[in-house]
Amino acid sequence: MAIATSPDAPHTSGHGAGSTHSPGETRRDFLMLATGAAGAVAVVAAVGPQVDQMNPAADTRAAGAPTEVALSKRQPRQQSQAPWRSHPMFLLRRTPATMKRRKSRLPDFRILMALRTL
């Protein structure tokens, strides 16, 4: 429902020195800001732990530590085995003829993983 005002009445909808806000309107603005701020805090509080749980645990990081293998001692066509996270890792040094025949740009080592599933 619209309220009719006379042309002589002061304009109260604008902001600035000439505006007159009612206490309810100021309180409403404050409540809207407070509600928005509380909602933002709640979102951060809810999403923070979910993002944190996606990071690997310390024991998982330790189990996935790099495995060092001396590759320079391997002869062409020599196959060896090294453990990585309790899984066997097979290393094969390719011969120059194999590399040339396959036009390979990859290193002369082939690394294969044998993953066991239960």
C-alpha positions as CSV (number, residue, x, y, z in Angstrom):
1,M,0.0,0.0,0.0
2,A,1.5,3.3,-1.0
3,I,1.3,6.4,1.2
4,A,0.5,9.6,-0.4
5,T,2.8,12.5,0.6
6,S,2.5,16.2,-0.2
7,P,5.0,17.8,-2.4
8,D,6.1,20.0,0.6
9,A,7.1,16.9,2.7
10,P,10.8,16.2,3.1
11,H,12.3,13.4,1.0
12,T,13.3,10.6,3.4
13,S,14.4,7.8,1.1
14,G,17.9,9.2,0.2
15,H,21.1,9.0,2.1
16,G,23.1,12.0,3.3
17,A,22.7,15.0,5.6
18,G,19.1,15.7,4.6
19,S,17.8,12.1,5.1
20,T,16.0,11.0,8.2
21,H,16.2,7.3,8.8
22,S,13.8,5.7,11.3
23,P,15.5,3.6,14.0
24,G,13.9,0.4,12.6
25,E,15.6,1.0,9.2
26,T,19.0,1.4,10.7
27,R,18.5,-1.7,12.9
28,R,17.4,-3.7,9.9
29,D,20.6,-2.7,8.0
30,F,22.7,-3.7,11.0
31,L,20.9,-7.0,11.3
32,M,21.4,-7.8,7.6
33,L,25.2,-7.1,7.9
34,A,25.4,-9.1,11.1
35,T,23.6,-12.0,9.5
36,G,25.8,-12.0,6.5
37,A,28.9,-11.9,8.6
38,A,27.7,-14.8,10.7
39,G,26.9,-16.8,7.6
40,A,30.4,-16.1,6.2
41,V,32.0,-17.3,9.5
42,A,29.8,-20.4,9.5
43,V,30.8,-21.3,5.9
44,V,34.5,-20.9,6.7
45,A,34.1,-22.9,9.9
46,A,32.3,-25.7,8.0
47,V,34.5,-25.8,4.9
48,G,37.9,-25.4,6.7
49,P,37.9,-28.9,8.2
50,Q,36.7,-30.5,5.0
51,V,39.5,-29.0,3.0
52,D,42.0,-29.9,5.7
53,Q,41.0,-33.6,5.7
54,M,41.9,-33.8,2.0
55,N,45.6,-33.4,2.8
56,P,47.4,-36.7,3.4
57,A,48.2,-37.7,6.9
58,A,51.8,-37.7,8.2
59,D,52.1,-41.5,8.1
60,T,50.9,-41.5,4.5
61,R,53.4,-38.9,3.5
62,A,56.2,-40.9,5.2
63,A,55.1,-44.1,3.5
64,G,55.3,-42.4,0.1
65,A,58.8,-41.1,0.7
66,P,61.0,-41.2,-2.4
67,T,62.9,-44.4,-3.1
68,E,66.4,-44.0,-4.4
69,V,67.8,-46.5,-6.8
70,A,71.3,-46.3,-8.4
71,L,70.5,-46.4,-12.1
72,S,73.9,-45.7,-13.4
73,K,75.1,-49.2,-12.4
74,R,72.6,-51.0,-14.6
75,Q,73.7,-52.6,-17.8
76,P,71.5,-52.6,-21.0
77,R,68.8,-55.3,-20.8
78,Q,69.4,-55.7,-17.1
79,Q,66.2,-55.9,-15.1
80,S,66.2,-55.2,-11.4
81,Q,63.6,-54.8,-8.7
82,A,63.2,-52.2,-5.9
83,P,60.4,-51.8,-3.3
84,W,58.2,-48.7,-3.2
85,R,55.4,-48.5,-0.6
86,S,55.7,-52.3,-0.2
87,H,55.0,-52.9,-3.9
88,P,57.6,-54.2,-6.3
89,M,58.9,-51.7,-8.9
90,F,60.7,-53.3,-11.9
91,L,63.5,-51.4,-13.6
92,L,64.7,-52.3,-17.1
93,R,67.5,-50.5,-18.9
94,R,66.8,-50.5,-22.7
95,T,69.4,-51.0,-25.3
96,P,70.3,-48.2,-27.7
97,A,69.0,-50.4,-30.6
98,T,65.6,-50.6,-28.9
99,M,65.6,-46.9,-28.3
100,K,66.4,-46.2,-32.0
101,R,63.9,-48.7,-33.3
102,R,61.0,-47.3,-31.3
103,K,62.1,-43.7,-32.0
104,S,61.8,-43.1,-28.3
105,R,62.4,-39.7,-26.8
106,L,62.0,-41.1,-23.3
107,P,64.8,-42.1,-21.0
108,D,66.5,-45.4,-21.5
109,F,64.9,-46.9,-18.4
110,R,61.5,-48.4,-18.3
111,I,59.8,-48.5,-14.9
112,L,56.9,-50.9,-14.2
113,M,54.8,-51.1,-11.1
114,A,53.2,-54.3,-9.9
115,L,50.3,-53.3,-7.7
116,R,48.6,-56.0,-5.7
117,T,45.0,-55.7,-4.9
118,L,42.9,-57.7,-2.5
